[in-house]
Amino acid sequence: MYSKICDLQNIYSAYLKARSCKRYKHEILKYTKDLENQLILINKELHDKTYKHGKYYEFIVNDSKKRVIQVAPFKDRIIHHSLCNIIEPIFDKKFIYDSYACRKEKGSHKAINRLRKFIRSIKDRNNFENYEGIYYLKCDIVKYFNSINRDILFRLIIKSIKDQSTLWLIEKIINSYTSGLPIGNLTSQLFANIYLHELDFFVKNKLRCKYYIRYMDDFIILDVDKQKLKNNYLLIKEFVYNELKLKIDDQKTILSLANLGITFLGFQIFPYILLLKINTIKRFVKKTKKQMSHFQTKKEKLICLSNKFVNWRSYYKHGDAYGFAKRLFCKIGIKYDKNIWEWGNMV
């Protein structure tokens, strides 16, 4: 296994993945100037086990909440990809179907569609005339990445990886940060899924919850029995504390009726409609107003707004969002333009 990680072809593939969508950044351009020698150096350091992880740099992201993102140097990011290229398939085939974060052929939109399918399935299975009587329990973990116990994580990894050289590299990466896991690492996404796979197994096989879905540390269980969900919540809370040394965020835990709407992954999810979260719209308006304030003419402002919509709509076009477009333009302070909303560019 370790020889596959160290293989130059695998390292080059990792380099391409690591630079994806970032190839013109100064750090990557500088690294690429002497690419062949740099990749050979990675190969040698891994082969000789002289590799030492570099220092992280941090930046703050303010979206739904303030988060500190830790980013490793480009060389280390290549090594992270080299490792994940080989070990990720081993773990991915063991994960449950309804774990959707940071996995191929999964993602947030498939998680949302699966949740809506669950709601309809419960209605049909119980011969309900409408969607009343379907409850959901929504939970997440307090400061999940920072709270991951690295000793427990390593024990979980050892269950599937026996190659000692590969374990040496994994341990190097796990211990490269002061506590928990750094949010910005590719390896952290895989390790985080490995860690909560234990919760997935507990919920699906011990509690026998059929309608369960998880996206990283956010998870939802659906049922027609409200008391059963209350009992399951207490059992899950006990399990994650005793077995994983994690805490469920009581303040963010919700037990309610599904037909009143489920807030999940940036949307307000109803059986027949998918709406944008109000807070998400407000953040978009606030950021767009700030950016547009740097421009003077209407044309410049429209181009700015158009560019913003390209990325924004790639996510939110999946929701029933067309109706709010005119109100959004009004809040931003310009006349509604259908072409920008529909195509995301100037026509």
ZIBEL-V755572 format. One record per pair of residues at least 24 apart in sequence whose ideal C-beta (glycine too) atoms are under 6 Angstrom apart, sorted by sequence separation. I is the first residue (numbers start at 1). J is the second residue. D is the distance in Angstrom with one decimal. If there is no record, write none. Layout:
i & j & d
I & J & D
I & J & D
This chain:
i & j & d
150 & 174 & 5.3
207 & 232 & 5.4
229 & 255 & 5.9
11 & 39 & 5.2
11 & 42 & 5.5
309 & 340 & 5.8
313 & 344 & 5.4
11 & 43 & 5.9
148 & 180 & 4.9
147 & 180 & 6.0
148 & 181 & 5.2
146 & 180 & 4.0
306 & 340 & 5.1
310 & 344 & 4.2
8 & 43 & 5.4
145 & 180 & 5.4
309 & 344 & 4.4
145 & 181 & 4.9
6 & 43 & 5.8
202 & 239 & 5.3
145 & 183 & 5.1
153 & 191 & 5.9
156 & 194 & 5.6
306 & 345 & 5.3
6 & 46 & 4.5
276 & 316 & 5.8
306 & 346 & 5.3
6 & 47 & 5.3
153 & 195 & 5.5
31 & 74 & 5.2
276 & 319 & 5.4
288 & 332 & 5.8
274 & 319 & 4.4
276 & 321 & 5.5
28 & 74 & 5.7
274 & 320 & 5.5
285 & 331 & 5.2
27 & 74 & 5.2
148 & 195 & 5.6
273 & 320 & 5.2
267 & 319 & 5.6
18 & 77 & 4.5
18 & 78 & 4.8
15 & 78 & 5.1
18 & 81 & 5.2
14 & 78 & 4.9
17 & 81 & 4.7
14 & 81 & 3.4
14 & 82 & 4.1
90 & 160 & 5.7
11 & 82 & 5.3
10 & 82 & 5.6
144 & 217 & 3.8
10 & 85 & 5.7
141 & 217 & 4.0
5 & 82 & 5.4
140 & 217 & 5.1
5 & 83 & 5.7
140 & 218 & 4.6
139 & 219 & 5.9
5 & 86 & 5.1
4 & 86 & 5.0
138 & 220 & 4.9
136 & 220 & 5.6
137 & 221 & 4.7
136 & 222 & 5.1
102 & 189 & 3.9
135 & 223 & 5.9
133 & 224 & 5.8
135 & 226 & 4.9
137 & 229 & 4.4
118 & 211 & 4.5
135 & 229 & 5.7
137 & 233 & 5.7
149 & 245 & 4.5
115 & 213 & 5.6
126 & 224 & 5.9
114 & 213 & 5.9
147 & 246 & 5.4
99 & 200 & 5.9
84 & 186 & 5.7
88 & 190 & 5.7
95 & 197 & 5.7
91 & 194 & 5.7
96 & 200 & 4.6
111 & 215 & 5.0
118 & 222 & 5.3
80 & 185 & 6.0
141 & 246 & 5.2
142 & 247 & 4.5
80 & 186 & 4.6
84 & 190 & 5.8
80 & 187 & 4.7
142 & 249 & 4.7
96 & 204 & 5.9
139 & 248 & 5.3
140 & 249 & 5.5
70 & 182 & 3.5
140 & 252 & 5.5
71 & 184 & 4.4
69 & 183 & 5.3
70 & 184 & 4.9
101 & 215 & 4.7
139 & 253 & 5.0
69 & 184 & 4.7
98 & 213 & 4.6
99 & 214 & 5.1
100 & 215 & 4.9
101 & 216 & 4.0
138 & 254 & 4.4
137 & 255 & 5.2
53 & 172 & 5.9
136 & 258 & 4.9
53 & 176 & 3.7
134 & 258 & 4.3
56 & 182 & 5.9
136 & 262 & 5.6
132 & 259 & 5.6
131 & 259 & 4.1
119 & 258 & 5.4
131 & 271 & 4.7
119 & 271 & 5.2
112 & 265 & 5.9
108 & 265 & 4.6
2 & 163 & 5.5
1 & 163 & 4.3
2 & 165 & 3.7
2 & 166 & 4.9
1 & 166 & 5.0
109 & 318 & 5.2
